[in-house]
Amino acid sequence: MKKVILYYVLCMIGFTVQSQEYKKDMFDFWVGDWNLTWTNQDGSVGKATNSISKILDELVLWENFVAEGQNGLKGMSYSVYNAQQKSWKQTWVDNQGSHIVLNGLMEEGNPVFMTVTTETNTGTQQFRMVFSQITPNSFIWDWQRKTNDGSWQSSWKINYNRK
């Protein structure tokens, strides 16, 4: 009986270590140079590039997003895994005055960055970016907002394809 309990405890410890290692590396799929496309509201195709690099002793992910077009969005983010808190943090800034702070987590098997819920004049708001359908050379990035009924609604869905 003692051996069974010891085995169970060791398995749980091993599972925890594997889970923490996975969390630390859960956004590694994103590293690289990407061509991006999406469908605009008018039906036209939007295009951009995004380069994600590991910097600062490979502990920080640096994102450099550049959309095509006359009024193209340009933005950067820094994402870091906090080993003490066992959590991811991201800060996004862009040429349109945005500054967004997000927390990384896993939801339904997908890596996600999510804002905290904030109060506005019209109620509460919360946003998240969901990475899904991840393969070595492609994935989908989906910017979503939480609706009043608690469901998530897609606002901007981007197809990533590795250069």
N, C-alpha and C positions, 0 to 999 in steps of 0.2 A: 504494500500500500504506500509506503514512504517513497519507493522508487517511482510509482505512478504520479504522486503529488509533485515530486522533484522534477520529473519529466514535464509535467504540465506547467510548472513555474518557469522552467527553462524555455519552453516553447513560447510562453507569453512574453518573456524578456526578449527573446529573439524576434518575435513579431513586432514588439515596440521599437526595437532598434531598426529593423527594416523599414517600418513605417516612417520613422524620423528621417532616415536617409532618403527615402523617397520624397518626403516633403522638401528636403533641402534641394533636391534636384528636380522638383516637379515642373519647373519651367524651362529646363534645358532644351526641350524640343524646339523652343522658340528661337534659340540662338542661330544666327545666320542671316543671309541676305534674301529678301522676299520680294516678289511681285504681287501686288494686291489688286483685286477687282471687286466691284460691287455694282448693284443696280440702283441708280438714283430714282427719286420719286417720279421724274418725267420719263423714265424708261431708258435713259441713256446709261452708258457704262462709265463708272468712275474708276480711276486708276491711281495707284500710288506705289511707292517703294517703302520698305521698312527694313532697317538693319539693326540687328540686336547682337551686342557683343558683351562678353564677360570682361569686366574691368576691375581695378582695385584688388589685385591678387586673386582675380576670378571669383570674387565674392559678391559682386554687384552686376546686375544686368542693366546695360545702357541701351535704350531704344531711340532710334532716330527715324521718324516718320515724315515723309514728304509726299503730298498729294499733287497730282498734275493739275494744270489749269491756272487761269489768271488769278483767282483768289484762293489758291490752294492752301490747304491746312498744312502747317509745319509744326511738329511737336516732338518733345523728348520726354522720356520717363526714365526713372531710376528705380530698380526693384532690388530689394535685399532680403535675404533670409535672416531673421533674428533667432540665433540658436538658443538663447536663454528663454525667449517666449515661445519658441517653436512655431514661428509664424512668419509669413511674408508681408512686406510693406512695399507699396509703390507710390511714387509721387509723379504726376503728369503735369507738364506745362506746355503751352503752345502759343503761336503767333496771333491768336484771337482772344487772348487774355484769360484762358482757363488755367486753373490750378486745382487739381483733383488729387485727393489722398485716398488710397484704397488699401484693403487688407486682402491677402491671398488665402485661399482655402480650397478644399475639394468639395464639390457638390455633385452628387449622382455620378461619381467617377470622372468628372471633368475639372481641370484646374480653373479657378475663378478668381478674379479680383473684384472686390465689392466695396462700395462706399458705405459709410455709416448712415443711418436714417436721420434726416434733418427735417425740421419744421419750417414750413413756408406759409405765406398768406393763404394759400389754397389747400393746405393740409401737409402731409408728410411726403417726402420724396427719398428714393433710394435708387441707385444705379449699380449695375454690375457688367463685367465683361466675361463672357463664357468662351473658353477654348474647347472645341469639340471636333470629332471626326479626325483626330490627330493621326497622321502617318509620318514617315520620315521626310516626305517632300511636300506635304500639304496639311492644312487644317482650316477650320472655320472659326472666325472670331466674331462674336455677337454681342453688341452693346445693347443692353436691355434696361428698361425702367420698370419699377414696381408700380402696378396699378392700384386703384383704390380698393379693389376686391382681393388684393394680396397676390395676384398672379403676375407673371413677368411678361412684358411685351417687348418684342424686338424693335429697336430704333435704327440700327445700322449693322448689317451683316456683311462681313468682308471675307472673301475667299483668298487665302494665302497659298502661294505656290513658290517653292524654293527656286531661286535663280540658278 
